[in-house]
Amino acid sequence: MEDKELIHLWKSYDQKLEETLVLNRELATDITRIKVQRFMSSMKPVKIFAIIIGLCWVAFVDLLIVRLFHTASPFFLVSAGIQVLLTKLAIGIYLYQLILVQQVDIGEPVLATQEKLSRLRSSTLWVARLLFLQLPVWTTFYLNAAMLLHAGILPVLIQLLVTAAFVYLAVWLFFNIRYENRDKKWFRLIFGGREWDPIIRSMELLGQVRGYKVEE
């Protein structure tokens, strides 16, 4: 009789322990989802600010291009056109990211949230690639034909070397800004703060939640 009671008590304790573990996992999952939602909310002001500044800058440069179209140097028009086009693409990506952030719901499946975070991560890398492609045009917008003809060989040579260096840097960054390089020093110098850290921390937290699911 005592053996049966002991077995019953042991099974009852084991069941309560299992229920407690399940409850703890559910609580941990809920807390994690709330943290993810908070991380995503912290990104909104940065995105909105970037969009507003970008729109103001685009409007200013577009106005310059229109007003100076018949008088400005071709170097200026081409450089400004490339710069403003890349900025417009970046603004479009920021708008897309803002929609993604708004769509993150703590009640949706973990995989769905992870998929949105993955798109946020990928689009953040693309914004950086596009903006760094602007580097060369900042070395050419002030040029004109008269300046190059009368400047002499040395200034022209210096100008070519500077522009070539910026082209090389822009192309190198475009092809090397990848998630696989996230642990490299130059990558960490570029990425950080409220545009990058919340995405990575959220993905790590959701990875833990998936771990809870697997254990269950």
C-alpha positions in Angstrom: 0.0 0.0 0.0 2.8 2.4 0.9 4.6 1.6 -2.4 1.5 2.4 -4.3 1.1 5.7 -2.5 4.7 6.6 -3.1 4.4 5.8 -6.8 1.2 7.9 -6.9 2.9 10.8 -5.1 5.9 10.5 -7.4 3.7 10.6 -10.5 1.8 13.5 -9.1 4.9 15.4 -8.4 6.3 14.6 -11.8 3.2 15.9 -13.5 3.2 19.1 -11.5 6.8 19.6 -12.3 6.1 19.2 -16.0 3.2 21.6 -15.8 5.4 24.1 -14.1 8.1 23.8 -16.8 5.5 24.2 -19.5 4.1 27.3 -17.7 7.6 28.7 -17.3 8.3 28.2 -21.1 5.0 29.9 -22.0 5.8 32.8 -19.7 9.3 33.0 -21.2 7.8 33.0 -24.7 5.4 35.8 -23.8 8.1 37.9 -22.3 10.3 37.3 -25.3 7.6 38.4 -27.7 7.0 41.6 -25.7 10.7 42.3 -25.8 10.7 41.8 -29.6 7.7 44.1 -30.0 9.6 46.8 -27.9 12.7 46.4 -30.0 10.7 46.9 -33.2 8.9 49.9 -31.8 12.3 51.5 -30.9 13.1 51.4 -34.7 10.1 53.5 -35.8 11.4 57.0 -34.8 14.7 56.4 -36.6 13.0 55.2 -39.8 10.5 58.1 -39.8 13.3 60.6 -39.2 15.4 59.1 -42.0 12.4 59.3 -44.4 11.6 62.9 -43.5 15.3 64.0 -43.9 15.6 62.0 -47.1 12.4 63.5 -48.6 13.6 67.1 -47.8 17.0 66.4 -49.3 15.5 64.8 -52.5 13.1 67.8 -52.9 16.1 70.2 -52.5 18.3 68.4 -55.0 15.5 67.9 -57.5 14.8 71.6 -57.4 18.4 72.4 -58.0 18.5 70.1 -61.0 15.4 71.6 -62.5 16.5 75.2 -62.0 20.1 74.7 -63.1 19.5 72.2 -65.9 20.4 74.6 -68.7 23.3 76.3 -66.9 25.0 73.7 -64.7 27.9 71.6 -65.6 27.1 68.1 -66.9 29.3 66.8 -64.0 26.9 68.4 -61.6 23.8 67.2 -63.3 24.9 63.6 -63.6 26.4 63.5 -60.1 23.2 65.0 -58.6 21.0 62.8 -60.6 22.8 59.6 -59.5 22.8 60.8 -55.9 19.1 61.7 -55.7 18.1 58.5 -57.5 20.0 56.3 -55.0 18.5 58.4 -52.1 15.0 57.8 -53.5 15.6 54.1 -53.6 16.8 54.2 -50.0 13.7 56.1 -49.0 11.5 53.5 -50.7 13.3 50.8 -48.7 12.8 52.8 -45.4 9.1 53.0 -46.2 9.0 49.2 -46.8 10.8 48.7 -43.5 8.4 50.9 -41.6 5.5 48.8 -43.0 7.3 45.6 -41.9 7.9 47.0 -38.4 4.3 47.9 -38.2 3.2 44.4 -39.2 5.2 42.7 -36.5 2.6 41.1 -34.2 3.6 39.4 -30.9 0.6 37.1 -31.3 1.6 35.7 -34.7 3.7 32.4 -35.2 7.4 32.7 -34.5 8.3 31.7 -38.0 6.2 34.5 -39.5 7.9 37.1 -37.2 11.4 35.6 -38.0 10.6 35.9 -41.7 9.7 39.6 -41.3 12.9 40.2 -39.3 14.9 38.5 -42.0 13.5 40.9 -44.6 14.3 43.8 -42.3 17.9 42.6 -41.9 18.3 42.1 -45.7 16.7 45.5 -46.6 18.9 47.3 -44.0 22.0 45.9 -45.8 20.6 47.1 -49.1 20.1 50.6 -47.8 23.7 50.7 -46.8 24.9 49.4 -50.2 22.9 52.0 -52.1 24.0 54.9 -49.9 27.7 53.9 -50.2 27.3 53.8 -54.0 26.9 57.6 -53.7 30.5 58.1 -52.6 32.1 58.7 -56.1 29.6 61.4 -57.1 30.7 63.5 -54.1 34.0 63.8 -55.8 32.7 64.9 -59.2 29.6 67.2 -58.7 31.8 70.4 -58.5 33.8 69.7 -61.7 33.4 71.5 -65.0 35.1 71.3 -68.4 37.0 74.6 -67.9 38.4 73.5 -64.6 39.8 70.3 -66.0 41.2 72.0 -69.1 43.1 74.7 -67.2 43.9 73.0 -63.9 47.1 71.4 -65.1 48.2 67.7 -65.1 48.8 67.3 -61.3 45.4 68.5 -60.1 43.6 66.4 -62.7 45.7 63.4 -61.8 44.9 63.9 -58.1 41.2 64.2 -59.0 41.3 61.0 -61.0 43.0 59.1 -58.2 40.5 60.4 -55.6 37.5 59.5 -57.7 39.0 56.1 -58.6 39.6 55.4 -54.9 36.0 56.3 -54.0 34.7 54.2 -56.8 36.7 51.2 -55.6 35.6 51.8 -52.0 31.9 52.1 -53.1 32.0 48.9 -55.2 33.9 47.0 -52.5 31.4 47.9 -49.9 28.5 47.1 -52.2 29.7 43.5 -52.7 31.0 43.0 -49.2 28.2 44.4 -47.1 26.7 41.0 -46.3 25.4 39.3 -43.1 28.2 36.8 -43.3 30.7 39.6 -42.6 28.9 40.8 -39.5 31.7 39.9 -37.1 34.4 41.9 -38.9 35.5 45.2 -37.5 34.7 47.3 -40.5 31.1 45.9 -40.5 30.6 46.6 -36.8 31.8 50.2 -37.4 29.2 50.7 -40.1 26.3 48.9 -38.5 25.0 49.4 -35.0 22.5 51.5 -33.1 18.8 51.5 -33.5 18.8 50.4 -37.1 20.7 47.2 -36.7 20.9 46.1 -33.1 17.1 45.7 -32.5 16.9 43.3 -35.5 19.7 41.1 -34.4 18.6 41.0 -30.7 15.0 40.2 -31.8 16.2 37.3 -34.0 18.3 35.9 -31.2 15.3 36.1 -28.8 13.0 34.4 -31.3 15.7 31.7 -31.8 15.4 31.0 -28.1 11.6 30.7 -28.4 12.0 28.2 -31.2 14.3 26.3 -28.9 11.5 26.2 -26.3 9.1 24.8 -29.0 11.6 22.1 -29.9 12.1 21.0 -26.3 8.3 20.7 -25.9 
